[in-house]
Amino acid sequence: MLLSSAPPPQVLVIGGANVDVKLRTLASAVPATSNPGTSAQTPGGVARNVAENLARLGVRAALLSAVGNDTLGDGLLQSTAAAGVDVSPVLRVPGTPTGTYTAVLDDTGELVIAVAAMQVTDALTPAALEDRWAVRVGAPWVVADGNLPPATLAHLLLRAAQGGARVVFEPVSVPKAERSRAVLTAGPAPWAVTPNVAELGALVGAPVPDTLPALTAAAHTLHAQGVEVVWVRRGPHGSLLSGAGGVTELPALKTRVVDVTGAGDAMLAAFLAALLAGETPLQAAREGHAAAALTVASTRTVVPDLTRGRVRAALAQVHAD
């Protein structure tokens, strides 16, 4: 069984770690033809991004993921560890390449299409999770992303329920939300889910219009399955938070959009960092929006100088304006 010599993590993040390849057109994207543009390569993956954001926000985070036994995997682990994340639980998988996520952005920074080649995450089996479970001793929170195979997600939710850890489930995409739906229905349920509108529809089994009544009804469907907090990302329209305190619509913070990649990951990490600091879910969600605004205004998937102080200052500035 793998044990880490680092202090116990406050949050164990489980899921995808990959290399992001970001392509951006220099003008409005024209489909079915070649578009002049630029390219960049950075560390990525939802779980990995959340873990790095958490570390930069001052939270002890450990990452359980899978990467190939290749140079991309070497670089990915080195850069993630340098940001302060405990990467000792990560599996190295011989014969399978490290995952890649290729995103095509238009000249405004909005996503046109993305391709995730993440077969290496299939190595995150229930047995692999069990073998590394000791690393989460003392971690009150677990973040699981939708890259996990359904059987592994089910095992994780059961293990967390037995140990009293709160699980936050980030669906990642519509196809991955669809394959996770049966797991969430069967229970135990995660403490929170953080889908966008389309992913919310996949989780409840039917498209959900982006209106307050429809989002509220869908959130209540998940509450009935045992999910305590449903936080729905609505892009430029902000978000909807549903929980014991009722339903609240939160506006997105105004900012200059440079690149939307990683905004949701920063949003989730800042939410958790605020909860760990004793904030209410509503205040934590507000800090999440501030972190997202800082991220979309940056060319980086994870803002390298992100701190909770900077997040709170950005939020205070909005209230002062």
C-alpha positions in Angstrom: 0.0 0.0 0.0 1.3 3.4 -1.0 1.9 5.9 1.9 3.0 9.5 1.6 5.6 11.1 3.9 3.8 14.5 3.4 1.3 15.8 6.0 -2.2 14.4 5.5 -4.0 16.3 2.7 -7.0 18.5 3.4 -8.3 17.6 0.0 -7.7 14.4 -2.1 -8.4 15.1 -5.8 -9.0 12.0 -8.0 -9.3 12.0 -11.7 -7.7 13.3 -14.9 -4.2 14.7 -15.3 -3.1 15.5 -18.9 -1.2 17.9 -21.1 -3.4 20.7 -22.5 -2.7 21.7 -26.1 -4.5 25.0 -26.7 -5.0 26.2 -30.3 -6.5 29.7 -30.9 -7.6 31.2 -34.2 -6.5 34.7 -35.0 -9.9 35.6 -36.4 -13.4 34.2 -36.2 -13.3 30.4 -36.5 -14.3 29.1 -39.9 -15.4 25.4 -39.8 -14.2 22.7 -42.3 -11.0 24.6 -43.3 -7.6 25.7 -42.1 -7.6 28.7 -39.7 -4.5 30.7 -39.0 -3.7 30.6 -35.3 -1.4 30.1 -32.4 -0.6 27.1 -30.2 0.5 26.5 -26.6 1.1 23.5 -24.4 0.5 23.5 -20.6 -0.2 21.1 -17.8 -3.9 20.3 -17.5 -6.6 17.8 -16.6 -9.6 18.7 -14.4 -8.4 16.9 -11.2 -4.8 18.1 -11.7 -5.9 21.7 -12.3 -8.2 21.6 -9.2 -5.3 20.2 -7.1 -2.8 22.9 -8.3 -5.4 25.7 -7.8 -6.0 24.4 -4.2 -2.2 24.3 -3.5 -1.8 27.9 -4.7 -4.8 28.9 -2.5 -3.0 27.5 0.5 -4.7 24.1 0.8 -2.8 20.9 1.3 -3.9 18.8 -1.8 -2.9 15.4 -3.0 -3.6 14.1 -6.5 -4.6 10.6 -7.4 -4.4 10.2 -11.2 -2.8 8.1 -13.9 -0.2 9.2 -16.4 2.0 7.3 -18.9 5.5 6.2 -18.2 6.7 8.8 -20.7 8.3 12.2 -21.0 4.9 14.0 -21.0 4.1 12.2 -17.7 7.5 13.1 -16.2 7.0 16.8 -17.0 3.4 16.8 -15.8 4.3 15.4 -12.4 7.3 17.6 -12.0 5.3 20.8 -12.7 2.4 19.7 -10.5 4.7 18.9 -7.6 6.5 22.2 -8.0 3.2 23.9 -7.5 2.9 22.3 -4.0 0.7 19.3 -4.8 1.5 15.8 -3.3 1.7 13.6 -6.4 2.9 10.5 -4.7 -0.4 8.7 -5.2 -0.3 9.1 -9.1 -0.1 5.8 -11.1 2.5 5.5 -13.8 1.1 3.2 -16.5 3.6 1.6 -18.9 2.5 1.2 -22.5 -0.2 3.8 -22.4 0.5 7.5 -23.3 -0.1 10.3 -20.9 -3.5 11.9 -21.7 -3.9 15.0 -23.8 -6.7 17.6 -24.0 -6.7 19.6 -27.2 -8.8 22.7 -27.2 -9.6 24.9 -30.1 -10.5 28.5 -29.1 -11.7 31.3 -31.3 -10.2 34.7 -31.4 -12.4 35.8 -28.4 -11.1 33.0 -26.2 -14.3 30.9 -26.3 -14.1 27.2 -26.8 -15.0 26.0 -30.3 -14.3 22.2 -29.8 -12.1 20.0 -27.7 -10.8 16.5 -27.9 -9.8 14.6 -24.8 -7.6 11.5 -25.3 -7.7 10.2 -21.7 -7.6 6.4 -22.1 -4.9 6.2 -19.4 -7.5 7.1 -16.7 -8.9 3.6 -17.2 -6.1 2.5 -15.0 -7.9 4.2 -12.1 -9.7 1.0 -11.2 -11.4 0.2 -7.8 -8.3 -1.9 -7.0 -5.9 1.0 -7.7 -8.0 3.3 -5.6 -8.1 0.8 -2.7 -4.4 0.4 -2.9 -3.8 4.1 -2.5 -6.7 4.9 -0.1 -4.4 5.3 2.9 -3.1 8.6 1.4 -6.4 10.3 2.2 -6.3 9.5 5.9 -7.1 12.8 7.6 -8.5 14.4 4.4 -12.0 15.6 5.1 -12.7 16.4 1.5 -12.4 14.4 -1.7 -12.9 15.8 -5.2 -13.8 13.3 -7.9 -14.0 14.2 -11.6 -16.0 12.5 -14.3 -12.9 10.9 -15.9 -13.2 8.1 -13.3 -14.6 4.9 -14.6 -18.1 4.4 -13.1 -17.1 1.4 -11.1 -14.3 3.4 -9.5 -16.6 6.3 -8.8 -19.0 4.0 -7.1 -16.2 2.5 -5.0 -15.0 5.9 -4.1 -18.4 7.1 -2.9 -18.8 4.0 -0.8 -15.4 4.4 0.8 -15.9 8.1 1.5 -19.3 7.4 3.1 -17.7 4.8 5.3 -14.9 7.2 6.4 -17.1 10.3 6.7 -15.3 12.3 3.9 -17.3 14.8 1.9 -17.1 14.2 -1.9 -17.6 16.9 -4.5 -18.3 15.4 -7.9 -17.3 17.5 -11.0 -18.8 15.8 -14.1 -16.3 17.3 -16.7 -18.4 16.8 -19.8 -21.9 15.7 -21.0 -20.8 12.2 -22.1 -19.0 11.6 -18.8 -21.9 12.9 -16.8 -24.2 10.5 -18.7 -22.1 7.5 -17.8 -22.0 8.6 -14.1 -25.8 9.1 -13.8 -26.5 5.5 -12.7 -23.8 5.6 -10.0 -25.3 8.8 -8.5 -28.7 7.3 -8.6 -27.6 4.1 -6.9 -25.9 6.0 -4.0 -24.2 6.7 -1.7 -24.4 10.3 -3.1 -21.7 12.9 -3.2 -22.0 15.8 -0.9 -22.0 18.2 -3.9 -22.1 18.2 -7.6 -20.8 21.0 -9.8 -22.2 20.6 -13.4 -22.8 23.2 -16.1 -26.3 23.3 -17.5 -25.8 20.7 -20.2 -24.1 18.3 -17.7 -26.9 18.9 -15.2 -29.3 17.6 -17.9 -27.2 14.5 -18.4 -27.2 13.8 -14.6 -31.0 14.0 -14.4 -31.6 12.2 -17.7 -33.3 15.0 -19.7 -32.2 18.4 -21.2 -32.6 21.3 -18.7 -33.4 24.8 -20.0 -31.3 27.6 -18.5 -34.1 29.1 -16.5 -34.6 29.4 -12.8 -37.6 27.1 -12.5 -36.0 24.4 -14.7 -32.6 24.5 -12.9 -34.3 24.5 -9.5 -36.4 21.4 -10.4 -33.3 19.6 -11.7 -31.4 20.5 -8.6 -34.2 19.1 -6.4 -34.0 15.9 -8.4 -30.4 15.5 -7.3 -31.3 16.5 -3.7 -33.8 13.7 -3.6 -30.9 11.3 -4.5 -29.0 12.6 -1.4 -26.9 15.3 -3.0 -26.8 18.2 -0.4 -25.3 21.0 -2.6 -25.9 21.5 -6.4 -23.9 24.3 -7.9 -24.7 24.8 -11.6 -22.2 26.8 -13.7 -24.0 29.0 -16.3 -21.0 30.6 -18.1 -21.5 34.4 -18.6 -24.9 34.1 -16.8 -23.1 33.2 -13.5 -24.3 30.2 -11.5 -27.1 28.8 -9.4 -26.5 27.4 -5.9 -29.0 25.1 -4.4 -28.8 23.6 -0.9 -30.1 23.8 2.6 -30.1 27.6 2.4 -32.4 27.6 -0.6 -31.7 28.5 -4.2 -29.5 31.5 -5.1 -28.5 32.9 -8.5 -25.0 34.4 -8.5 -23.8 36.7 -11.3 -20.5 36.2 -13.1 -17.9 38.8 -12.4 -17.1 41.2 -15.2 -13.7 40.6 -16.7 -11.8 40.6 -19.9 -12.0 37.2 -21.5 -8.6 36.0 -22.7 -9.0 32.2 -22.3 -11.8 30.3 -20.7 -9.8 27.1 -20.2 -9.5 26.1 -16.5 -12.1 28.6 -15.2 -14.4 26.0 -13.8 -11.4 24.2 -12.1 -10.4 27.5 -10.4 -14.0 28.1 -9.4 -14.3 24.7 -7.7 -10.9 25.0 -6.0 -11.7 28.5 -4.6 -15.1 27.2 -3.4 -13.4 24.4 -1.5 -10.7 26.7 -0.1 -13.3 29.0 1.3 -15.3 26.2 2.8 -12.2 24.9 4.5 -11.7 28.4 5.9 -15.1 28.3 7.5 -17.2 30.2 4.9 -20.8 29.3 4.0 -21.4 27.6 0.7 -22.9 30.9 -0.6 -19.8 33.0 0.3 -17.6 30.2 -1.0 -19.4 30.2 -4.3 -18.9 34.0 -4.6 -15.1 33.4 -4.1 -15.3 30.7 -6.8 -16.7 33.3 -9.2 -13.8 35.7 -8.4 -11.2 32.9 -9.0 -12.9 32.1 -12.3 -12.8 35.8 -13.4 -9.1 35.9 -12.6 -8.5 32.8 -14.6 -10.3 33.7 -17.8 -8.4 37.0 -17.8 -5.1 35.0 -17.9 -3.4 33.1 -20.7 -2.7 30.3 -18.2 -4.9 27.4 -17.3 -3.9 27.9 -13.7 -3.1 31.4 -12.6 0.5 31.1 -11.2 0.1 33.9 -8.6 -3.4 32.8 -7.4 -3.9 33.2 -3.7 -7.0 33.4 -1.5 -6.1 36.9 -0.6 -6.1 37.9 -4.3 -9.4 36.1 -4.8 -11.0 38.0 -1.9 -9.6 41.3 -3.1 -11.1 40.8 -6.5 -14.4 40.1 -4.9 -14.2 43.1 -2.6 -13.4 45.3 -5.6 -16.6 44.2 -7.3 -18.6 45.2 -4.3 -16.8 48.6 -4.1 -17.5 49.4 -7.8 
